[in-house]
Amino acid sequence: MAIKIHNSFTGRKEEFTPIRKGRAGIYACGPTVYDEPHIGHARAAFTFDIIRKYLEFKGYKVKYVRNITDVDDKIIDKARAQSTEHRVQSTGLKKKTKEVAEKYLRKYKEDIRAIGISDPDKEPRATRHIKDMIKVIKALIKKGHAYVSGRDVYFDVKSFDDYGKLSHQDIGQMQSGEGKSAGEGKRSPLDFALWKGAKPDEPSWKSPWGLGRPGWHIECSAMSMRYLGETIDIHGGGRDLIFPHHENEIAQSEAYSGKKFANFWVHNGLLTINGEKMSKSAGNFTSISDLLKDFNPEAVKLFFLSAHYASPVDYSTERMAECRRALGRFYILFDRIKNISDNREQSTEYRGKRNEKVTTETFDKEIEALRGKFMEAMDDDFNTALAISALFDMVNASNRLVDSLGVSFAAKRSSLKRYVSIIRECGNVLGLFRQEAFNAEGEDADMDKKLVDLLTSVRDELRDKKEFGLSDKIRDALKAMGIILEDKDGKTAWRRE
């Protein structure tokens, strides 16, 4: 089945046909490294990592590029504030700006890797591609799409007839994305900066227009064309980037090359916390590192996967705890299948049903159908919410086979081994099931675990003494608490329902 992707440009799902057969190029807008990376950054990075992984799973050779903005007003402002706080001389602002960018870039990479999100194939930094940007800017001036104003260079929006085609806005009704009105160096409020003349002590590079630095939008056009060509298969980023950033990218890129900039535009939904926009000033900012102190990386991934990538998602500790417990269901299944006892299985498999002929054929067909459901969901615009639903259905089917009577142990073991292989294969596409074990209740449940272990140990002793009345009371009390006991090799093992 062909992959269909919702294209933000056209507003509809379209069959993915790459520019080059069997190959796919993806460019995603990365972070501006001026502060601690937060869970919104993680969701964006994970979204395009999953898209890359699934395309590879389907046989495409993927080249995935994600940029780093390491020079920007926000970075300079952070450096200036820290310089003032630490009484650094103004002449040290350039050095401090670089230190701020390096610090938060390093932190971003550490946190993204800690979640288990793969590095892109290329991760270009703006400061290392200044020449590429100058080349594009010079060409735009020559073609009449940009103009010099003092030591600044602006893109002339009115020179590009299709401006607004991504955000579906009428140019006459738009507001300036740069926050600078006409009459201050710009011909129109909508014109945006390609090059900014340097202010005293700011980081700067030589250019035909004097010392300065690039505007924010030009870096993505220059770097995407450098690594993926003038037309790319998929361009992605957060929904908040559609205007003005991605709109401006299209204008300057297509004005430069005369070609379509991207065939597919993919935008992930934004993340809120308890229904509110994340903000440090509001006191609801959650960094990636703080999140990982309380929750396992795979639980974080399951949280992201539980909603379609284009939908908004609301974070709460309660929702995260639910995802952690849900993830535990998979690891409980893996453990059950791994620890099936030949003797126990043989002693129960025909109990009460000796004349009933039962095979694994029905279960096998169900698992294969669910695998197909998983693939259909992912083929349909990477619908991870439906794909995860198929995986949970696989768990249910596998548990029913484990608990089934009248099935020969050899047939059961063979099928279950294949089931686990299918679940892990699908899960690995989503970045899941890469651990040996998993604590579904979190570190806070360690005391409860020790208590259950103690009670099961006492039950074993009571059974050895043939005090079955008391041992059964312990079993029934634990069952009421959602704890299922299983006798294995003369000992008691337990799992949660």
Buried (B, 14 or more C-beta within 10 A) or exposed (E): EEBBBBBBBEEEEBEBEBEEEEEBBBBBBBBBBBBBBBBBBBBBBBBBBBBBBBBBBBEBEBBBBBBBBBBBEBBBEBBBEBBEEEEBEEEBBBEBBBBBBEBBBEBBBEBBEBBBBBEBBBBBBBBEBBEBBBBBBBBBBEEEBBBBBEBBBBBBBEBBEEBBBBBEBEBEEBEBBBEBEEEEBBBBBBBBBBBBBBEEBBBBBEBEBBBBBBBBBBBBBBBBBBBBBBBBBBBBBBBEBBBBBBBBBBBBBBBBBEEEBBBBBBBBBBBBBEEEEBEEEEEBBBBBBBBBEBBBBBBBBBBBBBBBBBEEBEBEEEBBBBBBBBBBBBBBBBBBBEEBBEEBBEEEBBEEEEEEEBEBEEBBEBBEBBBEBBBBBBBBBBBBEBBBBBBBBBBEBBBEBBEBEBBBBEBBBEBBEBBBEBBBEBBEBBBBBEBEEBBBBBEEBEEEEEEBEEBBEBBBEBBEEEEEEBBEEBBEEBEEEEBEBBBEEEEBBBBBE
